[in-house]
Amino acid sequence: MPELIADRRRRLRAARLYLVCGVHDEAWLHGVLAAGVDVVQLRDKQVSDAELLHAAPAFRRACDRTGALFVLNDRPDLVQATGADGVHLGQDDMAPAEAREITGPDRLLGLSTHTAAQLDAAVDADYAAVGPVHETPTKPGRPAAGLAPVRHAAARAQLPWFAIGGLHAENLGPVLEAGARRVVVVRAIERAADPPGAARALRAALQRAGAEVPVGTA
């Protein structure tokens, strides 16, 4: 078990491109993961538990083929059943320490943060999402946090962190200049006409910022 969590944390530290998406088939997932996505989070509030459990094997297989990490959104109770590498929580979800008691010590735990204080308090998490940089329809009612939390994370964060919120290849410049070297995207890949192409464009932007890591292979 110590070796397993150490390997997951090693891959997390190397990760640069993180995709949050709904249910997709294995071919779609493999395409975007092989194009450069390091972490994929299954987040679909519209499906039942049974549908999540049915969808999970495709995520697990695609991640196993490419070396990516598979994270489940806000369901620590389903992490073991889905075979996920970890769970991601919001500020209004279960406390990280409580979630870890459910998932077990060998799973990753991520936490969304929206302020410098929330990031500084994320001592029980393995990684943090920092934002939203821009307002986004995936989080209605959540105001943009701008670049201040990103700059704070670049200067002070003690754990791996990802900038998040309305990001795509064309607007990464200011986020990277503020110190981000890892990003979370949703619509930039999921809604793209060419999802693998969008993943490659994002990867190229990260590489130009000096955030090079090996791209997953089949």
C-alpha positions in Angstrom: 0.0 0.0 0.0 2.8 2.6 0.7 4.2 1.8 -2.7 0.8 2.4 -4.4 0.2 5.8 -2.9 3.8 6.8 -3.5 3.4 5.9 -7.2 0.1 7.8 -7.5 1.7 10.9 -5.9 4.7 10.6 -8.2 2.4 10.6 -11.2 0.4 13.5 -9.7 3.6 15.6 -9.3 4.5 14.9 -13.0 0.9 15.7 -14.2 0.3 19.0 -16.1 -3.0 18.6 -17.9 -6.1 17.6 -16.0 -9.5 17.0 -17.7 -12.9 17.1 -15.9 -15.6 15.4 -18.0 -18.8 13.5 -18.0 -19.4 9.9 -19.1 -17.6 9.0 -22.4 -16.7 5.8 -24.1 -13.3 4.2 -23.9 -12.2 5.2 -27.4 -12.9 8.9 -26.7 -11.1 8.7 -23.4 -8.1 7.0 -24.9 -7.9 9.6 -27.6 -7.6 12.6 -25.3 -5.4 10.8 -22.7 -2.9 9.7 -25.4 -2.9 13.2 -26.7 -1.5 14.5 -23.4 -4.1 14.5 -20.6 -2.5 13.2 -17.4 -5.5 13.1 -15.0 -9.1 12.6 -15.9 -11.9 13.3 -13.4 -15.4 11.7 -13.9 -17.9 14.4 -12.9 -21.5 13.9 -14.1 -24.2 15.1 -11.7 -26.9 14.0 -14.0 -26.3 10.2 -13.8 -27.3 7.7 -11.2 -24.8 5.7 -9.1 -25.5 2.7 -11.3 -24.6 4.7 -14.4 -21.4 5.9 -12.7 -20.4 2.4 -11.9 -21.2 1.3 -15.4 -19.1 4.1 -16.9 -16.1 3.7 -14.6 -14.4 0.6 -16.2 -13.9 2.5 -19.5 -12.1 5.3 -17.5 -10.0 2.7 -15.6 -9.0 0.9 -18.8 -8.1 4.1 -20.7 -6.1 5.3 -17.8 -4.3 2.0 -17.4 -3.4 2.1 -21.2 -1.9 5.6 -21.0 -0.6 5.8 -17.5 -3.0 8.6 -16.5 -4.8 8.9 -13.2 -8.5 8.4 -12.8 -10.3 10.6 -10.2 -13.9 10.5 -9.2 -15.8 13.7 -8.3 -17.3 14.1 -4.8 -18.0 10.4 -4.2 -15.5 8.9 -1.8 -18.0 6.1 -1.1 -17.6 4.9 -4.7 -13.9 5.2 -5.1 -13.2 1.6 -4.2 -16.1 0.3 -6.4 -15.0 2.3 -9.4 -11.3 1.5 -9.0 -10.5 5.2 -9.1 -7.1 6.5 -8.0 -8.7 9.2 -5.9 -11.5 11.6 -5.2 -11.9 15.3 -5.7 -13.9 17.4 -3.2 -15.3 20.9 -3.2 -15.3 23.3 -0.3 -18.9 22.4 0.5 -18.3 18.7 0.3 -17.2 16.2 3.0 -14.1 17.2 5.0 -10.9 15.8 3.4 -9.9 13.8 6.6 -13.4 12.2 6.7 -13.2 11.3 3.0 -9.8 9.7 3.4 -11.2 7.4 6.1 -13.7 6.2 3.5 -11.4 5.9 0.5 -8.4 4.4 2.4 -4.9 5.8 2.7 -3.7 4.6 -0.7 -6.0 6.9 -2.7 -5.4 10.5 -3.8 -7.5 13.4 -2.4 -8.0 16.6 -4.3 -9.6 19.8 -3.1 -11.0 22.9 -4.8 -9.8 26.2 -3.4 -11.0 29.7 -4.3 -9.0 31.9 -1.9 -5.4 32.0 -0.6 -6.7 31.1 2.9 -8.5 28.0 1.5 -5.3 26.9 -0.2 -3.2 27.4 2.9 -5.7 25.3 4.9 -5.6 22.4 2.4 -3.2 20.4 4.5 -5.1 17.1 4.3 -5.2 17.1 0.5 -2.7 15.6 -2.0 -3.4 18.4 -4.5 -5.5 21.5 -5.0 -7.4 23.2 -7.8 -7.0 27.0 -7.6 -9.6 29.3 -9.1 -11.8 29.8 -11.0 -9.6 32.2 -12.9 -12.6 33.1 -15.2 -16.3 32.6 -14.6 -17.5 29.4 -16.1 -21.0 27.8 -16.7 -19.8 24.6 -15.2 -19.9 26.4 -11.8 -22.9 28.8 -12.0 -22.9 31.5 -9.4 -19.2 31.1 -8.6 -17.5 34.5 -9.3 -14.1 34.6 -11.0 -11.2 34.7 -8.6 -8.8 36.1 -11.2 -5.1 35.6 -11.0 -4.5 36.5 -7.4 -5.0 33.0 -6.0 -2.7 31.6 -8.8 0.0 34.0 -7.9 -0.4 33.1 -4.2 -0.2 29.4 -5.1 2.9 29.9 -7.2 4.6 31.6 -4.3 3.3 29.6 -1.3 1.7 26.3 -2.1 3.2 23.3 -0.4 1.4 20.7 -2.5 0.8 20.2 -6.3 -1.8 22.6 -7.6 -3.7 23.2 -10.8 -5.2 26.5 -12.1 -8.8 26.1 -13.1 -11.7 28.1 -14.5 -12.6 28.8 -18.1 -9.1 27.9 -19.4 -8.2 27.0 -23.0 -5.1 27.1 -25.2 -5.7 30.7 -26.3 -6.0 32.2 -22.8 -3.3 30.3 -20.9 -0.7 33.0 -21.3 -1.6 35.2 -18.3 -2.1 32.1 -16.1 1.3 30.7 -17.0 2.9 34.1 -16.5 1.3 34.1 -13.0 3.2 30.9 -12.2 0.8 28.1 -13.0 2.4 25.0 -14.5 -0.6 22.7 -14.2 -4.1 23.4 -15.4 -7.6 21.8 -15.2 -9.9 22.1 -18.2 -13.5 21.1 -19.0 -15.1 22.5 -22.0 -11.8 23.2 -23.8 -11.5 19.5 -24.5 -15.0 18.0 -23.9 -16.8 20.5 -26.2 -14.0 20.8 -28.8 -14.7 19.7 -32.4 -11.4 17.8 -32.2 -10.8 16.7 -28.5 -7.4 15.1 -29.0 -6.3 18.1 -31.1 -7.4 20.4 -28.3 -5.5 18.3 -25.8 -2.4 18.6 -27.9 -2.7 22.4 -28.2 -3.0 22.7 -24.4 0.0 20.4 -24.0 2.0 22.5 -26.4 1.1 25.7 -24.5 2.2 24.1 -21.2 5.5 22.9 -22.8 6.3 26.3 -24.1 6.0 27.5 -20.5 8.6 25.1 -19.4 6.2 22.5 -18.0 7.4 19.6 -20.2 6.6 16.1 -19.0 6.3 12.9 -21.1 3.0 12.5 -22.9 1.1 9.3 -22.2 1.5 6.5 -24.7 -0.8 3.7 -25.7 
